[in-house]
Amino acid sequence: NVFIGYYTAQDHTTGKYNVMLGHKAGRCFTTGCCNVVMGVCTFGADHSGDATGNDNVILGPKSGRTITSASRNVLVGKEAGHCLTTGNDNVLLGTCAGKVNNTGTGSIYMGRNVGLANTTGNYSIIIGYAAGQTGTSICDNIIIGREAGYAGSFANAKYNVIMGMQAGCDVTSGCYNTLLGHCAGTNLTSGNDNIAVGRGAAQGAAITG
C-alpha cells in the first residue's frame, strides 16, 4: 500500500495493493483491495462507518466520500459520486456527476451535474451538461445532450432513447420512446412508444399517450 496525507487511510487494517493520496483520503478505509484514490476527503472520509470497497478509481475532492462497500467504480471530478455507499460498476465523470447516487449500479454519467439527483437508478447512460439532472431514479435510459431530460422525474420511466439539447425535458413515467433532435419531445411526460425526430418535433402540448 501507498498512503500519503494527513489522516489518509487512518483506519486501515488489512487492505492490500492500494494507493491513496490526499488529506483524509480513505480515512475510514479498512480492508478493501486494489483502490486508487486521490483528493481531499475522498473514498469513505466521513468517519461514519468502515469503507471496504475494492477495485475503485476515485479522483477529485470529496468524490466517493461516503463509500462503504462500493466496488469497481470510476469516479472523476469534484464531488463525483459524493454520496455513493454500496453502488457498483459505475463510471461517473465530471463535477457533481451522480453526486447523490447512493446505491445505483452499472451507469455511465459524463458531464457537470449529470444525473445530479439520481439516488437509486441503475443501468443508464447519461452524457451532457445537466442531462438528467433532476431525475431521482433513472433506470435503463439513454440520455445524451446538454440539458436533455434535465427536468423530468423519470419515476418508472424506462427504455427511452433521448438525444439532443433539451430533448425529453419533462419525462415522468414514459417508456419506450425515441426522441432525437433539439427540443424533440420536450413536453412528453407519461407517453409510451413515441418516436419524435427533428428539431422541435412533438414539442407542443404535453404528450401523455
N, C-alpha and C positions, 0 to 999 in steps of 0.2 A: 504493500500500500504506500501511497504518497499523500500525505496530509499537510497542507501549508496554510496557516492563517490563524487568527485569534478565535478560539472556541471551535475551530474546524474539527469535525468528527469527534466531538467531545465525549460522546457516549459509546464510542466504538468498542466492540468486544472481540468478535472473531471474524469479521468480514474480510474478504480476500480480493486482491487484484483491483483495487480501487484507486482513483486519482481524484482528490478533492482540494480545490484551491479557493480561498476567499474567506472573509470574515463570517463566521458562523455557518459556513457551507457544511451541510451534512451534520449539523450539530447533534441531532438525535439518532444518527446512523449507528446501527449496532452490528447486524450480521449479514448484510447484503454483499453481493459479489459483482465485480466487473462493471462498476459505475464510473463515469467520467463527469465530474461536477465542477463548474467554475462560476463564481459570482457571489455577491453578498447575500446571505440568508437564503441560499438555495437548498433544495432537497431536504425536507424534514427538519427545518430550522426552528420550528415553533416551540419545541420542547413540550409538546402536549402528548407525546407518545413515541414509541420506538419506530424508527424507519428501517425497513428491512428489504427494500426493493432491489431488484437485480437488473443488470444489463441496460441501464439508462444512460442517456447523454443529455446533460442539463447545463445550459449555458445562459447566463443573464441574471441580473439581480432579482431576487425573490421568485425566480421560476421554480416550479415544483416545491414550493415552500412547505406544504402540508403533507407531502407524500408519507404514507405509512408502508404499504407493501406493493405499490405500483411498480410494474416492471416493463422492460422493453419499450420505453418511451423515448422520443427525441423532442426536447423542449428547448427552443432557442428564442431569446428575446426577453426584455424586461417583463416580469410577471406572467410569462407564458405558462399556462397550466398551474397557476399560482395555488389553486385550491384542490388540485388533484390529490386523491388519497389512495384509492385502490384500482383506478382505471389502468388498463394495459394496452400496449401496442398502438399508441397514438403518436402522430407527428404534428406538433404544434409550433409553428414558426411565425414570429412577429410579436411586437409589443402587445401584451394583453391577449394574445391568441388563446382562446379556450380558457380564459382566466378563472372562471368559476366551475369549470368542468371538474366534477368530483369523482364519479365512478364510470364515466363514459369510456368506451373501449373501441379501438380499431378505426379511429377517424383521422383525417388529414385536414388541418387548418393552416392556411398560409395567408398572412397579411395582418395589418394592425386592426385590433378589435374584432377579428373574425371569430364568430361563434362565442362572443363575449359572455352571454348569459346562459349558454348551454351547460346544464349540470349533469344530466344522466344520458344524453343522447349518444347513440353508437353508430359506427359504420357509415359515416358521411364524409364527403369531400367538399370542402368549402374554401374558396380562394377569392381574394379581392378585398380591398379596404372596406371594413364594416359589413362584409357579407354575412348574412345570418346572425346579425348582432343581437337581436332580442329573443330569439327562439330559446326556450328552456330545455327542450327535449327533442333535438333534431336527430332523427334516425333514418338511415337508408336514403339520403337525398344527395344529389349533386347540385351544388350552388356555386356559380362562378361569375364574377363581375363586381365592380365597385357598387356597394350597397345592394347587391342582389339579395332578395329575401330578407332584407335587414329589419323590417318592422313586423313581420309575422311571428305568431307564437309557435307555429309548427307543431301544435299539440295533435298527435295522432296523424300528422301529415307524413306520408312515406312514398318512396319510389318516384319522386319528382326529379326532372332534369330542368334546371333553371340556369340560363346563361345570358348575360347581358347586363349592362348598367341598370340598376333598379328594377330589373325583371322580377316578377313574382314577389313584390314587396310585402304583400299583405296575407300571405298564405297562413291559414289557421289549421285546417284539417284536410285540405285537398290532397288527393293521392293520384298517382299515375298520370301526371301532367307533364307536358313538354313545352317549355316556354323559352323561345330563343329570340333575342333581339333587345335593343334598348327599350326599356319600359314595357316589354312584352308581358301581358297578363298581370299588369301592375295591381289590379284590384281583384284578382282571383283570391277567394278566401277558402271556401269549402268545396269547390267544384272538383270533380274527378274526370279523368280520361279526356282532358282537353289538349289540343295542340294549337299553339299560337306562335307564329313565326314571322319575324319582321319588326321593324321599329314601330312601337306603339300598338302592335297587334293585340286585340282584345283588351285595350287599355281603358275602356269606358266604365260602365256600371259594374258593381260587384258581381263576380261570377260565383254562383253557389251550386251549379249543377254541371 
